[in-house]
Amino acid sequence: MANTTIDALDSIAELSGSEELMADKGEQSVKITASQIAGLNAEVIGATRADVDLYKRKNVRVTYGAFRRGGFADPFTVYTPKDGKKVAWIDRTGRMYLPGGIAIPKINKPRRSGYSNGIVGSILRTPGGKAIYSYDEYGRAILALAPIVMDEIAAHVGASGYVAPAAFSTAGYFHTVRDFQSFQTAVTQDEYGFVYEVKRMTANEASLALITNPAPLKMGWSFGQSTAGDGGETGVIYSATPFPNTVVTGAKSDGGILEEAYGSSPFDVSSIVDFAAAHNRSGIPGDGGTTGQMPCIVGALAIEHHERVVKKVATGGRACFASWYGDQPLNTFLPGTDSYNNLLNVTARFKEISADNYGRGLEVEYIDFCQGENTQTSGTWAGLFPTLYPQIIEDVQAVTGQAEPPIFIFQQIATADNSHAPNGNETAQLNIAKSYEGSDSICLMGPRYQYPLGDDDTIHPSPLGKLMEADTLAYVRDQMLSEGSFSPLWHTGATLVGSDIIITLNKSGLLIDSDWVLSVPNFGFVYSDSMGSATITDIDVSVPGQITVHLSAAPTGSSKKIEYAMITADDTPDHWSNGRGLIYSPTDFPSFYHGLGFAVPETARNYLCRFSVNL
């Protein structure tokens, strides 16, 4: 649909016979030239049918009736024809704005009976004193338009000058629809009270309506083995699109979503044609993947919930995607591999779509790296990790051009339900995390043993476990951005004193889990020595920041060792990691998914990282 087109200069000339206007600013008047109004061929596309219905004063001026309970709800706006740039507008407080930063305030006399008692002079007038913009006695904004402008608007109402909200979308609440050559924009208010403009591409009317914002779109990556993708049993217990205008992933040409690059071959980025609202797998048209819960999506939704609902921050939108390859060693994800290149190439494609379709930049906010259950084909995890980090940060910044590095969040692996021994990567991951303590761009998210496993699975979290993992990711990401760094709960030392082992920790306020993780002997602690000279009799967490492991006697054997959550149960499957513990420190970070009614903890928890210490 075409927009109503008028000549702004003609309107000014017909009203004033001059190319100059005057604006009152307090007690002073300033000249405003026609060039400052800008756009000799501008578009009046802020006038909806509702606006036209309020035209009261024939063809000499227009009462917009924008005043509503002390504020201005429906401002008049003039846009340029090609890019929709505002030329002049009235904000919700009643101020009128013109190009060049000129703000023309509303001028009131003392109020009487709840109404503005007239005006003090003209807010905007011609040099001859004719009012062009003012307020009536009821506080309503009055904008005087030339007859030619009125005729143009009236001629197109109900045709090309008006776009019914239903023509934009029947899903949600939209108004002030504007139709451009290749896209439409509208204003919406979400269920959380935020009002914002959205844009959708008309080439595919089923495409999303993405929030418009001058800030870059934020992107979050899941990267690694099957635990970074939809590995494990099928099943989606949360299938919804709670933030359809602000959380997106890739879109295919058939309208389906495309949220993952999988495997050992280069990903065809041309298959991503736009963005789509991030819907969690179940019932998605054209989705050729399995129906497993996707960590990248449920994580992004948990993050958006905390920002938009809990913190009440008007976010500018976020994108999510996953690059993963199941049952692979760290070698498979190093620079130069397909998995690594897929991450960079999809980032570049997302940046291109964001710029071309929505006029926005794109920045990667975080990378959630989950790998280590499969050991290396060569080298060690500790030896190979420096090849991945910080190179991945540098390469992502080179693709997006962002100044601030993305946050690299990695996870300490869990031991399988039927495993007999840890593989050593969990210890390497903890040591590396400690070496980066205090960093503002890398952190360990914590262990994974607290996520329940699937009914027919020995290593992958169940759909419920993935929702809990998403809440943890949202918590850690928030801590990194708000506090500048994050460290999970970990030990800082372990000392044998007689028949006691004193373990110091980096956090206080410890609790013993009795309502979530399946019970395990001695809360997950195991003592051993060459002679089996002592056993654990009790665990004491009453001293802040300290755990005391009481032994049956002062040990006499050599090779004394205290371990936590390494191998703590037999290998009979029970749908929990065979290396788990019950020690955690609580947080007040609310769980998005608990709030939806899912049986996960009410708030995020810092579970103690797995460790092994020689005494």
N, C-alpha and C positions, 0 to 999 in steps of 0.2 A: 504494500500500500504506500502511496506517495504521501508526503507531508504537506501541510498548508504552507505555501511560500509567500512571503511578503517582502517588501523593500523597506527596511528600517529607516533609511534616510528619507523616503517619501513620507513616512508617517510623521517624522520629526518636522519636515518642511511644511506639511499641511497644517500642523498644529501651530507652528511658531513662525513660519516664513523665514526661518533662519537655520543654520547648521549648528547653532549653539543652544545649549540648555543651561539652566542655573540650578544648583543644588544648595539647599540650606544645610549648614553644618553648625549647629548651635546658633550663635548670633551672626555668623559669617556666611557669605554666599560665595560659591566658586563656580567658574565656568566649566561646563562639560561639553566638549565638542562631539560632533557626529562620529569622528574617527574613534573616539573613546567608546561610543556605543558599539562600534565595530559591526562587521558583517553586513555589507550593503544588500546582500541577498540572504537574509536570515530566515529562520523558520520559527513560527509560533507553534510549538508542538506540546506546550504545557497545558493547553486549553482542552480539557475533556468535555464530554457532553454535560457533566454536572456543572462545570464552570459556565458554559454557555447558558444553561438554564437560570443562572443567577444574574444575567445581564439585565439591569433595571433601568438604565438611563438612556434609552434609545441608542443613537449612534454617536453620542458625544463623549461619553465616558462609560467605563465598565466597573461595576461593583462586584468584586470577586467573592465577597462573603468569606474571606479566609479566616476571619477572627472566630476563634472557638475556645470558650472557657479561658480566656486570658492569653491564648497563644495563637499562632498562625499555622494552620494545618495544611493548606493547599496553596502554596505560593505560585505566583505567575512566573514563568521562566521563558526566556528567548534563547534558542539554540542555533548554532551555525549549521548549515545544511550537510556538510560532509562528515564531520567528526562528532557532532552532538555537543560541542563545547558551549558552555553557558556564556551568553552575552550580557544578560542582565537578569537579576532574580531577586525575589523577596524571601528571606528566611523565616523560620518559625517564630522569631521574636518580632518580626515586622520591619526589620531593616531591609533596605533595598541596596543591592550591590551592583556596581558597574565595573567594567574592566579598568585595570590600573590600580586596583586596591581601594577604590573610592566606595566607602560605606556611608549610606544616607540613613541616619537613625530616625526612628519614629519619635514624634514630638507630641506629648500629651499635656493637657491641662489637668488639674486635680480631678479625680474620678468622682462621679456622683451617681448613686443608685446602681452601682456596678458597671457603669458605662463610661467611656472616655467622653469628657465634656467638650467636644469640638476639638479643633486643632489650633496650633499656633503657627500661622503662616502656611505656605505651601511647602511640602517636603521637596518636591521637584517641580519647577515651573519654567516657562519660557522667559526670555528677556523682557517680553511685554507684560509678564505677570500672570499669564494663563496657567492654571494648575494642570499638570500632567499626571502627577502621582501625589495622593494625599490620603487622609483618613476622614471618614464621616463621623457623625456624632456618636455612632455606636461602636467606634473603634475598628470598622472594617476598612481594609485597604481598597483604595479607589485608584484605578489606572485608566487614564484617558487615552483612548486609541482613536486614530483617524478613521473616518468612515470606510476608506478603502481597506483598512485592516479588518474592520468588523465584517465587511462584506465577504472578504476572503475566508474568514473563519466560518461564518454562517453558511457559506456555500458548500463547505466540505464536512460539516458536522453530519454524522451518520453515513458518510462515504469515506473518503480518504483521510479526512482530518480526525477521525475518531476510531480507535481500535478497542473493541470490547474486551474486558479482562478474560472472558471465556475463550476468546480467540487466541490468547497467549497460553493459557493453561487452565484446566479444570481441576488440577491437583494443587491445592493451596490457595492462598489469598493474594491476589495481585491487583494492582490498580496503576493508573497513569502509564498505560502502555504506549510506547512509541515505536513506530515502524520505520526501519531504515531499509536500505536496498538489500543487504545481506544478513541483517540481524534485527532483533527486536530487544527493547529494554522495557523493564517494568519495575515498579516498587512493590515490595512485599513486607509483611510483618510476620516474623516467625512466632512460634508458640511461647518463646521465652521473652518476648517483648521487644526484640531488636527490629528496627526498620532499616531497610537497605535496598539499594537498586541491584537488579540482576540483569544479566545479558544472556541471550540464547541465540545460537546460529539458526537461521531459518532454512538452511539447506537440509537440515534434518530436524523436523519439528518435534521429534521424540527426544532430542538431545536435552541435556540439562540446562537449567538457568543458573549460571554461575554468578556469585556475588561480584560486583564491580568494586574495585579498591585500588588506590594508587600504589599500595605496597605489593611486593612480589608474592606470588603464591608460594606457600611453604610446602616442602615435600619431605616425606618420611619413607625410608627404605627398610625392608626386611631382606637380609642377605645371609646366605649360608646353606646348611644342609636342610634335610626335610623338616626339621623343627622350625625353620624360617619360612616354610611354605605350608602346604596343606597335608604334609605327611601324616600318616597314621590312619586311624579308622575314619570312615566317612561319617557324616552327621553334622548338622548345623542346628544348634539349639537357639541361636539368636540370628534371625534373618529379618532385617529391617533396614530402612534408610532414614535414620533419625535426623540427619543434617543434609538434605538433598541439594542445598544450594551452596554448601561450604566445605564438604568433604567429597573428594572426587578421586577417581582412578582412570585408567585408560578406557576408551570406547572404540568398538569395532564398527565397521561400516554397516553391519546388520542391526545395530542398536544394542548388541550385547556388550558386556564389560570385559576388559582384558587387564587383569591385575597382576600378571606374573610372567616372567621369562624363565623357562625351565630348561635344564639339560646342558649338553656339551656341544651345542652348535650355536652359531650366531643368531640372535633374535632379529626377526624382520620388523624393524621399527615402523615401516610403512603400514603395517596392519593396525597401528594406533592412529585413528583418524580424528579423534576429538577426546574430550573428557566425558566421563559419565559419573553420575552420583554413585558413591561407593556403597553398594548393596552387598550384603554378605552372602553371596553364592547361591542360596537356594532359590530356584524358580526364576533364574535370570535368562532372558531370551538369548540364544546363541552362545551360551557359556559352554565351551567344550571341555572344561576341566572337570575334576571330581567335585564332590560337594562337601569337602572338608572345610572346617572353620579356618579362615585365612587370618593369621596373626597381623599382617600389615593393615587389614581393614578394621578388625575389632580394636586394634591398638589406636589407630587414627580416630575412631569414633570415641574411644574413652578419653583421648586427649582433647578433642573438640568439646566434649561434654564438660570437662573440668574448666576449660577456658570460658566457654560461652554461658554455661549454666551455673557452675559453682563460683567462679571468679567474676562472672558477668563482664567479660571482656568482649568487645565487638570485634571478633576475629575477621581476618581478611580471606580466610579459606585455606585449605590444605589438600595436598594430593598424596596418594600412597601407592606403592608398588612393591613387588618382590622379585628378586633374582635368586633362585635357589636350585640346588642339585642334590638329590638324596643320596645318602650313604657314601659321601665323598670326603677325602682328607683335606687338610688345609691347603695342600698344593693346588687343589682344583680352583681355589678362589684368589690366588695371588695375581698381581698385575700381569696382563698379557693373556690370561685365560679367557675362555668364552664367558664364564659367569661374571668375571670382573668387567669385561668389555660390554656385556649386556647392560650392566648397571649404568655405565657411563653413557652408552648410546641411547638408552631409554630416557635418561635424564635430559640429554640433548633434544630428544623428540618432544618431551613434555615442555621444555623451555620454548621450543618452536611453536607448539600449539598455543601455549599461554600467550605468547606475543602476537601471533598471527590472528587468532580468533578472539582474544579477549583484551589485547593491548596491555598485557601485564608481564612483568618479569617473573622469574622462578628461582628460588633458592632451596637447596637441600638443608633441612633443619637438623635431621638426625639420621644415622644409619644404625639399625638394630642388627648386630652380627651374632649369629647363633650357629656354632660349629665346634666340633671336637670329639663327638662320640666315635667317629671313625679316625683312627690314627694315621699318621703320615706315611707316604710311600718312601720318603727320604727325609732325613733331617728330623728335627724335633719341633713341637709346637712353639716352644720358647724361641728356638732358633729361626723359625720361619716367620713368626709374627711381625718382627720389625720390617720384613719385606712388604707386608700388607699395610701396616700403619707406620708412619703417617702418609705413605704414598697415595693411598686412596683419598685422603683429605685434599691433597694438592691437586689431584686429577679432577675431583668433583668441582673444586673452586675454579679450575681452568675452564671447565665446561660451562658453568653457570655465570662466571664472572663475579660471584659474590665475594665480599670483603671478609666477612666473618666465616670461620671454618665451621662445617657441620659438626655436630656432636657424634662421636663414635661410641656407641653403647654396646658392650659385649656381655655374654652371659657365661656363668660357670656351669658346665655340663652336669647332667645327672647320670647316675649309673643305672643300667637296665634292671628291670624287675627280676630277671633270672640270672644276673651277672654274679660271678664269683670274686671279681677283683676290679678295682679302679684301673684306668688305663694310663694315669699320670698326667693327662691334659688338664684335669681339674686343678691340680696343684700348680702347674705352669700358669694357668689363667689367673689364679689368685696372686701369685708372685708378681706377674706383670702388672696387674691392677694396682698393687701396692707401690710399684715403682712409679706409677703415674698419679699417686695420691695428691689431691689438690688441683689437678688439671681442670681447666674450664672447657676442654674439648674431647676428653676421653674418660670413661669410667666403666666399672664393672656393675652391671645391673643387680647381681646377686646370684645365688644358686637357683637350680630348677627342680630340686627334689620335692618342693612343696606343691607342685602341680600334679593332680591325680592323673593316672594313665588311662588309656582307653580300655574298654572291656576285653578286646581281642588284641591287645597291643602290649609290648613290654618296654617301650622307650618313649613313645610320643604322647604328649598330653592329650587327655580327652577333650571334647569340645568345652566342657566346663573348665578344665585346666587352662585352656587357651584364653578364656575370658578373664580368669584370674591373672594370667600372664599379661594381658592387655592393661589391666589396672595397674600392675607393677610398672610397666613401661611408662604409662602416663605419669605416675608418681616420680620416677627417676628423671624423666625428661623435664618435669616441672622443677625439680630440685636443681638440676644443672643450670637452667635458665634463670631461676629466681635467686639461688644461693651462690652460683658461680662454680660449684663443684659438688660432687657426690661420692661418698664411700658407703658401700653396704656394710652390714654388721660383719666384722671379722676380728680374729684374735690378733693381739699385738705382742703376746708373749705367753710362755708356759714354763713353770718352774716347779720342780719336785721339792717339797719341804716335809721331810719325815714321811708320814703316810698320806700326805695331801698333795694334790697337784693344783697349783694356783694358776688359773688362766685369766689373763687380762684382755679386755675387749675395748674397742674404740667407741662404744655407745653404752649408755646405762639404761635403766628402766627395763630390764630383761623380764620376759615372761616365758612360761613353759606352755607350749601348745597342748590344749586338751580338747579342742573342738574342731580341728581341721585335719592335720596330717595324721595318718594312721599311726597308732602307738608303736613305739620301738623300745627295746630294753635300754635303760640308763639314759634315756632321752637322746640317744644317738652316739654316746661316748663309748669308746672301747680302749681298754688298757692292755698292753702286752709287754712281756720281756722274755728272755731266753729260757727262764725257768718256770714261768707261770707262777711267780712267787706271790702275786697279790691279785685281788679282784676288786671291782668297784662295788662299794656298799651304799653310796649316797651321792647326790648331786645337789649343791647348794648355790642358789643364785640371789641370795638375800643382800649381798654387798653390791652396791652399784658399780657397774662396769667390770664385774669379776664373777667368775665361776670357780667354785671349789669342788674338785672331784676327790671324795674321800675313798681311800683304799682300805682293804681289810688288814693290811700291815705295811710297814715300810718295805718296799720291794728290794730284793737282793740280787736279782738276775741282771744280766747285761742286756744291751739293746732295748732299753726302756723306751716305750713309745705311747703317746696318747693320740688318739684319732677321733675325729668327729664327722659323722655322716659319710664315712668312706664305704665300709661294708658293715652294715649293722643288723642284717636280718638274713634268714636263709633264702635259698633261691626258689622257694615255692611262690608262684605268682600270686600277688595280692592286689595288683593294679596300682602299686606305688613303687617308687624307686627303691632298689635294694640298699642304697646308701642314702639314708635320710636322718634328719634330726628334728628336735622339737623346740629348739631355742630360737626366740625371735624378739625383736624390739618393735613395739607398736608405733603407728603413725596416726594422725588425724585426717589423712587424705582419703576422702570418701570414694568408695567403689561405685562406678557407673553401673556395673552389672548387678551388684547386690541391690541397688536402688530399683532395678527393673524386675526384681523378684527372683533372681538366680541364686542358688545356694553356694555363694562364695563369701569369703569374709567381708564384713561391713566396711573395713578400711584396709588400705595397703599395709603389708607387713614386711619388715626387714628380717628375713631369716638368716641365721648365722651361716657364713660360708663354710664349705667343707675344708678340713685341714688335717694334716698329719705332722706331729712334732716329735722329734727324738729328744728325750729328756737327759 
